[in-house]
């Protein structure tokens, strides 16, 4: 385990299954969510499964094959569940119909009764091999599921039953997932996802996870929100709840956000080295006489991309002025006592929310004395954190910025209340085949004073409605029906305007059963698109790439086809036979599903000539004795 600035690990690397395995189930929790980043998660798993693909990670508008993205989203969406803070889904720059297939993955969560937020960042992954053997992995992060370009941490923990290792039981993690999922607001978890989550938790409860090498003790640090902020303290969570009179020699605290909670730890340490954001340190005036024991640092400007964030509004979801988060976002606490050092990594900031009201998740590790020096100064020729830090230069707090942050927090709380107010969307088909949609809330939520809010379907950016008036949209095509609604609120602060937008997930009723099939037919516009999609269904990335970059004539030349270039018997025979001979029933089943969906919306004209006959011939060829 390393926390040096030169040691980088990509989330895509951490998601890669063990050799010979594939993703079976994944649950992730996040405070804020970028829907475009979510779209790329299935593509990541598909790219791992199809080694040799030329696809690269990035946004769909930056070179990712849309047909590959569509196939991967449809294949993996049912295996993924995302628990996200209610009101924490950012509004994308434009609507993508492909989001239809990810609607069921979204589960909005609200921490009950504490006034806190849902703030953990953890992935729980289960992999399966061809024989049905399972393996589990847990990723503990400080990073949300966004494109934020910030300094964060990731801890990868794999399942282990080796008695020589320090093991953490999976049961406590399973209990945490079950508890947080029970906080889902409407529409909540579907019956299928509830069953799948129960199955994951059951297998998770029977395994353990190995602590990183070099640590002699390890424990989960789970917080489900406390009604009293004094129930537990930062000191207790970081050190493991030692006696109140116990003290530490020194500590290293890395937290982008701060408040008086930090004094609890500083009071029990000889010295504290504190790395935070300049704006957080500017506003911190709570340590009193303890301040002389605290050495304060910020990231060097060359390392800090000058991002902005707020403890309760990370990246200010949907704010026009916020953009993507950059700068410091890691949460790390090291406390040296006697001959050992305890280390906490996870999601909790050094605030009353982080170690009190919020739901958080982290891991506490116990290692040798001297870890603080290794991480700060570096070891074995590697750079330490000090290489990218500089002493903090105190400045008066920016009162205007603080006022804007307070307004953003108020808007965030308002959007969370809207998300939890029983939002429902009813669709009624009209005589011309279009639909009239009406949104309603199960209980009223009053706008804060001075706040104006509009509501629209995410798929209809030009059709906003004022909150409090009729939330009705008419003549909506079936492919544009979506339970994803965008709320946009703004208020005046100090002569300026603070604006926040968020996506809310409604409980959708009355939508046509073939809605996803209609979206599919819209996305696959030509027989060439369908042919490339079929190639991905069969796992033949080389074929799909040849079709993509060679076009119709290129495919014909590549495969020796006639002038049409998309005859199924020429292009698909070999990959179909390979799938059938290898017993890939899933691939053939996906083709059957595609044909059925296109038939349901009268779009069989998009199928390559002779496909259904070819699939029948291939099945008979491999099943006939």
C-alpha positions, 0 to 999 in steps of 0.5 A, a space after each residue: 500500500 502506498 500513498 505517494 503522489 507518484 503512485 496512481 491507480 485507475 478505477 478501471 484497473 481496480 474493477 478488472 476481474 481475476 483471471 478466468 472470471 467475469 463480473 457477476 454483480 456490482 453495487 456502488 455508493 456515491 454522494 454525487 453521480 455523473 450519468 455519463 461516467 455511469 454510462 462508461 462503467 458497463 463499457 469498462 467491463 465489456 472492454 475487459 471481457 473483450 481484450 484486444 479491443 481498441 476502445 479507450 476510456 473516455 466520454 462517449 463524445 470523445 471517440 467511444 464507439 456508440 454501438 459498443 457503448 450500447 451493447 455494453 450498457 444493455 449487457 451489464 446494466 442488470 448487474 449494476 446497482 448505484 446507491 446515490 444521495 437523493 438530489 445528487 445526480 448531476 444534469 448531463 450536458 445533453 440527453 442520451 436515449 441510451 440512459 433508458 437502460 440505466 434507469 433501473 440501476 439508480 437508487 436514490 438514498 436519504 439518511 433518515 432523521 439526522 440531517 446528514 447526507 449519504 456520503 460513502 464511496 465504496 464498490 462491492 464486486 462479485 465475480 464468477 467463473 465458468 464453473 460458478 465459483 465466486 470471488 469478491 472484491 471491495 473498493 474503498 474510495 474517497 472519490 465519487 462516480 464522476 469525472 472529477 480531476 481531484 486528488 483521491 484515494 482508493 483501497 482495493 481489498 480482495 477476498 481471502 481465507 488465508 489465516 496468515 493474513 489479517 482478515 476483515 469479515 464481510 458480514 459487517 459490510 453486508 449489513 451496511 449495504 442492507 441498511 443503506 439500501 433500506 433508506 431508498 426513497 421512491 421509486 426505491 429498489 425493484 423486486 428484482 434488484 432487492 432479491 439480487 442485493 440480498 443474494 450478494 449480501 448472503 455470499 458477502 457475509 460468508 467471506 473475509 477480506 485481506 488487509 494490505 500487507 504491512 498492517 497488523 490489524 484492520 477494521 471497517 469503519 461504518 457510519 449510518 448517521 448519528 442523531 447526536 453529534 457527540 455519540 462518537 468522535 473523530 478520535 474514536 473512529 480513527 484510533 479504534 475507540 481507545 480510552 479517553 485519557 489516551 494520547 498520541 505523539 503526533 498525527 497527519 490529517 488530510 481533509 478538504 473540509 474542516 470544522 470544530 470536530 478537528 479539535 477533538 483529535 488535536 487536543 489528544 496529539 502532541 503535534 498535528 500536520 494538517 493538509 487541507 484546502 486554502 478556503 477551508 483553512 481560511 474559514 477555520 477559526 475553531 482551534 483556539 489555543 490548540 492552533 499552535 500545535 497544528 502545522 498547516 499545508 495546502 497543495 502546491 498550485 502546480 498540483 492543485 487544479 484550483 477546483 471548488 467544492 463544498 462539504 455538503 455540495 461536492 462539486 455543487 451538482 449542476 451548478 453552472 459555475 462549479 464545473 468538475 471538481 479538482 484539487 484535494 479530495 482525499 480523506 486520510 488520518 494517521 495517528 501515531 501512538 507508542 510503537 504503532 500508527 493507525 490509519 483511516 482511509 475512506 469518505 469522512 471529512 474532519 467535520 461534524 457531518 463526516 464523523 456524526 450526521 452523515 452515512 460514511 464508510 472507511 477502513 482503519 488499519 494499524 501499522 508500524 511507527 514511522 508511517 507518517 514520515 514515510 507518507 509525508 517525506 517519502 521512502 526508498 527514493 519515492 516522493 512523499 506528499 510534501 513534494 506536492 504541498 506548501 505551507 498555508 498562507 493565512 487569509 481572511 475568509 471570503 465572506 461572499 464565497 461563504 454566503 454562496 456556499 450556504 445558499 448552495 447547501 440550502 438548494 441541495 437540501 431542497 433538492 434532496 427533499 424533492 427527491 424524497 417527496 414521492 415524485 411520480 410520473 404518469 404516462 397516458 397514450 393519446 389517439 395519435 400514438 404520442 403520450 401525455 406525461 404528468 408529474 406529481 409529488 406525494 407530499 408538498 415541499 415548499 420552496 425556500 424563500 427567494 428560490 425559483 424552481 423549474 422542472 422538466 423531463 431530462 429528454 426535453 430540455 426546452 420544455 421547463 415548467 414552473 414548480 407549483 404549476 401543472 407539470 404536464 408535457 404533451 405529444 411526447 414520443 414513446 422513446 422520449 419517456 423517461 423517469 429522469 426529471 431535471 429540477 433547476 433552482 436559483 436564488 440571489 445572493 450578494 448581488 449575484 445568482 446561485 444556481 443548482 440543478 439535479 436529476 430526480 428519479 420518478 416512479 414511472 407509470 403507464 409507459 409502453 412496455 416496448 419503450 426500451 425496444 423503441 429506443 433500440 430501434 432509434 439508436 440502431 438506425 441502419 442495417 450496418 449499425 445492427 450488423 456491428 451491434 451483432 458483432 459485439 453481441 458475439 464478442 467479435 470486436 475486430 469484426 465490429 471495428 472493421 465495419 465501423 471504420 471500413 464502412 459498407 464497402 470496407 466490410 465487403 472488401 474485408 470479408 469478400 462479400 458482394 456489393 451490399 457488404 452486410 449479408 449475414 451469411 458472409 459476415 456473421 457465419 464464423 463468429 456465430 459458429 464460434 459462439 455456438 461451438 464454444 457453448 456461448 448460449 448467452 451470445 445466441 440468447 442476446 441475438 434472439 432478444 435483439 430480434 424479438 425487440 426489433 420485431 415488437 416495434 416493427 423494425 425487422 427491416 434493420 436486420 441483416 439479410 438472412 440472419 434468422 435463417 443463419 442462426 437456425 442453421 448454426 444451432 442445428 449444426 452444433 446440436 445435431 449428433 
